[in-house]
Amino acid sequence: MAHKILIVDDEPNIVISLEFLMKKEGFEVAVATDGDEALAKVASFAPDLMLLDVMMPKKSGFEVCEALRADANNASLQIVMLTAKGRDTEVAKGLAIGADAYMTKPFSTKELVAKVKSMLGVC
């Protein structure tokens, strides 16, 4: 069974490229374009890993991460924050509220794929 990845980003070009990349690697993919939709998709799609943008409409990635970590049902969900906000304080905040990893944009697709596979235990 393919691992499920939820891509959460409000930038259409990033969503398209990430979706293509993850599907090419054999993952089952769903997409959400804002924080509220992300929380709803987690409930309906039950992803193994989430690629989560920080700056989005309705709820920020930080708010989404905090909400997910407050619910014990999401304890096994891996969260990778993807953001242009790469200052040390943002990275520290993301990790402190429960993100498993933090990558800044622009990022290497090769590195991202390697990180996702490593986190999911896929060779």
C-alpha positions in Angstrom: 0.0 0.0 0.0 1.4 3.4 -1.0 2.1 5.9 1.7 -0.3 8.9 1.7 1.0 12.5 1.5 -1.0 15.6 2.1 0.4 18.7 0.4 -0.8 22.0 2.0 0.2 25.2 0.1 -1.7 28.1 -1.3 0.7 28.6 -4.2 -0.6 26.7 -7.2 2.8 26.3 -8.9 4.3 24.7 -5.8 1.2 22.4 -5.3 1.5 21.3 -9.0 5.2 20.5 -8.8 5.0 18.8 -5.4 2.0 16.8 -6.4 3.8 15.6 -9.6 7.0 14.9 -7.7 5.3 12.8 -5.0 3.1 10.9 -7.4 6.1 10.1 -9.5 7.8 8.6 -6.4 4.7 6.3 -6.0 2.9 8.1 -3.2 -0.8 8.6 -3.0 -1.4 12.4 -2.8 -4.1 14.8 -1.7 -4.0 18.6 -1.7 -5.3 21.4 0.5 -4.9 25.1 -0.2 -5.5 26.6 3.2 -5.3 25.7 6.9 -9.0 24.9 7.4 -9.0 22.6 4.4 -5.8 20.9 5.6 -7.4 20.0 8.9 -10.5 18.6 7.1 -8.3 16.6 4.7 -6.3 15.1 7.5 -9.6 13.7 8.9 -10.8 12.4 5.6 -7.6 11.3 3.8 -5.6 10.1 6.9 -2.1 11.0 5.5 1.1 9.4 6.7 3.0 12.7 6.1 2.1 16.3 5.5 4.1 18.9 3.5 2.9 22.0 5.2 3.4 25.6 4.1 3.6 28.2 6.9 2.0 31.4 5.4 -1.5 30.5 4.2 -5.0 31.9 4.3 -7.5 31.1 7.2 -5.0 29.2 9.4 -1.2 29.4 9.2 0.9 26.3 9.1 1.9 26.9 12.7 -1.8 26.9 13.7 -2.5 23.8 11.7 0.5 22.0 13.2 -0.5 23.0 16.8 -4.1 21.8 16.2 -2.9 18.5 14.8 -0.5 17.9 17.6 -3.2 18.7 20.2 -5.2 15.6 18.9 -3.7 12.3 20.0 -5.2 10.6 16.8 -2.6 12.5 14.8 0.4 11.4 16.8 1.9 9.3 14.0 1.4 11.9 11.3 4.8 13.2 10.1 4.8 17.0 9.5 7.4 18.7 7.2 7.0 22.4 7.2 8.0 24.0 3.9 8.3 27.8 4.0 10.1 30.8 2.7 10.4 31.9 6.4 13.8 30.4 7.1 15.0 32.5 10.0 16.2 30.5 13.0 13.3 31.7 15.1 10.7 30.4 12.6 12.6 27.0 12.4 12.7 26.8 16.2 9.0 27.7 16.5 8.0 25.1 13.9 10.0 22.3 15.6 8.8 23.4 19.1 5.1 23.1 18.1 5.6 19.7 16.8 6.9 19.7 13.2 9.1 16.7 12.5 11.2 18.6 9.9 11.6 22.1 8.5 12.7 22.9 4.9 13.0 26.4 3.5 12.0 27.5 0.0 13.4 27.3 -2.5 14.3 23.7 -1.7 16.0 20.9 -3.6 13.4 18.4 -4.9 16.0 15.7 -4.5 16.6 16.6 -0.9 12.8 16.8 -0.3 12.2 13.4 -1.8 15.1 11.9 0.3 13.7 13.5 3.5 10.2 12.2 2.8 11.4 8.7 2.0 13.6 8.7 5.1 10.8 9.9 7.4 8.4 7.2 6.0 11.0 4.5 6.1 10.9 4.0 2.4 14.2 3.0 0.6 
